[in-house]
Amino acid sequence: MQATQAVTILLVEDNPDHAMLTMRALKDGNLLNQVCWVKDGAEALDFLYHRGQYADVTQAPRPGLILLDIKLPKVDGHEVLRQIKSDASLRSIPTVMLTTSSQEDEVSHCYAAGANSYVSKPIRFGAFVEKIKAVKLYWTLTSMLPEA
């Protein structure tokens, strides 16, 4: 996939406020990227494997980037990451852990499980928006992403 093409972004975030801020920052100044939001780990896996409400592939396009919270209901982010990175059809999708935790053991665990990046969410609104914009710019414009 060329860096100039639209990238579908799957946002896995249970906090509606964080999700809205993240989506606003991702969409700011760029209408090319489609952002799909799911609210828990089970829903993320359904989206990726086209199960349940996401059985229709047009409703759940293959993401070019996954932003994954760690502390999720139903299936936590560690398990979602493990399943993504252990599946040959999904492991090439860049997966960025986007979380409030900045504990060193958490960071190490995520990288060991195959995370492509680990980004802690700042508390201040302005800093949060700027960090999300930087993630978007890197993963959708700078980094070369693999073909689906």
C-alpha positions in Angstrom: 0.0 0.0 0.0 1.4 3.4 -0.9 1.7 5.9 1.9 -0.6 8.3 0.0 -3.5 6.0 -0.2 -6.4 6.0 2.3 -5.9 3.8 5.3 -8.8 2.3 7.3 -8.0 2.7 11.0 -9.6 0.4 13.6 -9.9 2.2 16.9 -10.4 -0.2 19.8 -11.4 2.0 22.8 -14.0 1.5 25.5 -13.9 5.0 26.9 -16.3 7.1 24.7 -14.6 10.4 25.6 -11.2 9.0 24.6 -12.7 7.5 21.4 -14.3 10.8 20.4 -11.1 12.8 21.0 -9.1 10.2 19.1 -11.4 10.2 16.2 -11.5 13.9 16.0 -7.7 14.1 16.0 -7.5 11.4 13.4 -10.0 13.1 11.1 -8.6 16.6 11.5 -7.7 17.9 8.1 -7.9 14.5 6.4 -11.1 12.9 5.0 -9.2 10.1 3.3 -8.9 7.8 6.3 -11.9 5.9 7.4 -12.0 5.4 11.2 -14.0 2.4 12.5 -14.6 2.4 16.3 -15.3 -0.7 18.4 -15.8 -0.6 22.1 -14.3 -3.8 23.5 -11.9 -6.6 22.6 -14.5 -9.1 21.6 -16.0 -6.6 19.2 -12.5 -5.9 17.8 -12.0 -9.6 17.1 -15.5 -9.9 15.5 -14.5 -6.9 13.3 -11.2 -8.5 12.2 -12.6 -12.0 11.6 -15.9 -10.7 10.1 -18.2 -12.4 12.7 -21.6 -11.4 14.1 -22.5 -7.8 13.2 -19.4 -7.5 11.1 -20.0 -10.5 8.9 -20.5 -8.2 5.9 -16.9 -7.3 4.8 -18.1 -3.9 3.5 -19.0 -3.0 7.1 -15.7 -4.2 8.4 -12.9 -3.4 5.9 -9.4 -4.7 6.6 -7.7 -2.0 8.6 -4.3 -0.7 7.6 -3.7 0.4 11.2 -5.1 -0.7 14.6 -5.1 1.6 17.6 -5.6 -0.7 20.6 -6.3 0.2 24.2 -5.1 -2.3 26.8 -7.7 -2.2 29.5 -10.8 -3.3 27.6 -14.0 -5.2 28.7 -14.7 -8.7 27.6 -11.3 -9.4 25.9 -8.4 -7.3 27.1 -6.0 -5.6 24.7 -3.2 -8.0 25.5 -5.3 -10.9 24.3 -6.5 -9.1 21.2 -2.8 -8.2 20.4 -1.8 -11.9 20.9 -4.5 -13.1 18.5 -3.7 -10.5 15.9 0.0 -11.3 15.9 -0.4 -15.0 16.0 -2.6 -15.0 12.9 -0.7 -15.0 9.6 -3.5 -13.1 7.9 -3.5 -10.3 10.4 0.0 -10.0 11.8 1.2 -7.6 9.2 -1.3 -5.0 10.3 0.5 -2.3 12.3 -0.9 -2.4 15.8 -0.3 0.6 18.1 -1.0 0.2 21.8 -2.7 3.4 22.8 -3.2 3.5 26.6 -3.0 5.5 29.8 -0.4 3.1 31.3 3.3 4.0 31.0 4.6 1.3 33.3 7.8 -0.3 32.0 6.6 -3.9 32.4 3.4 -3.0 30.4 5.5 -1.5 27.6 7.9 -4.5 27.5 5.0 -7.0 27.5 3.3 -5.3 24.6 6.5 -5.2 22.5 7.3 -8.8 23.3 3.8 -9.7 22.1 4.4 -8.0 18.8 3.1 -4.5 19.2 4.5 -2.1 16.5 4.4 0.9 18.8 3.3 1.8 22.4 1.8 5.3 22.9 0.7 6.6 26.3 -2.3 8.9 26.3 -1.5 12.3 27.9 -4.0 13.7 30.4 -4.1 17.2 28.9 -6.5 17.6 26.0 -4.1 19.6 23.7 -1.3 17.1 24.3 -3.6 14.2 23.6 -4.7 15.6 20.3 -1.2 16.4 19.2 0.0 12.9 20.1 -2.8 11.3 18.1 -2.0 13.5 15.1 1.6 12.5 15.3 0.6 8.8 15.4 -1.6 9.3 12.4 1.0 11.1 10.4 3.6 8.5 11.0 1.5 5.4 10.3 -0.6 6.8 7.4 1.9 9.1 5.6 5.4 8.2 6.6 5.5 4.5 7.1 5.2 2.1 4.2 2.3 -0.3 4.9 2.0 -3.8 3.5 -0.6 -4.8 0.9 -3.6 -6.6 2.4 
